[in-house]
Amino acid sequence: MKTKNKDKEFDAVKMMREIRNKITSETKDMSYEEFKRYINTKLKKSGKKSVKR
């Protein structure tokens, strides 16, 4: 099914790609432990629970 609405105010796919690209560029050279700290820091700032692994 195709839609013809080209006047979207919010494009979720575009936003997700931008977020994913930002995270990828910020974490590309990190070790697993560094990546866990990065994620836990982001989660803590948002008020979410941290990763235990």
Summary of the structure (lengths in Angstrom):
residues: 53
radius of gyration: 15.9
end to end distance: 41.4
largest distance: 45.6
contacts: 78
relative contact order: 0.09
helix: 58%
strand: 0%
